[in-house]
Amino acid sequence: MARYEHLPIYKKSMDLTVYFEKIVRNFSRYNKYTLGSELREKSRQIVELILMANSAKERLPLLLNSGRGWKESDETGFFC
């Protein structure tokens, strides 16, 4: 199994996930269960993609596909 704890992108993505968890707590009830759940899910997907790419021999296809996840997260974050 590949190590990933030392990767700066992994650390930053985990920081982002924790940040989203903290700010979603302060959302109104409606936004907490709509936009908040989307933000949390997208941030977890980004961490998962980083782990998958780090474990794969061919990282480029996974990283290129992860661009879609980042783009969707940006769009969701825009509405918050």
Secondary structure, 3 states (H helix, E strand, C coil): CCCCCCCHHHHHHHHHHHHHHHHHCCCCHHHHHCHHHHHHHHHHHHHHHHHHHHHCCCHHHHHHHHHHHHHHHHHHHHHC
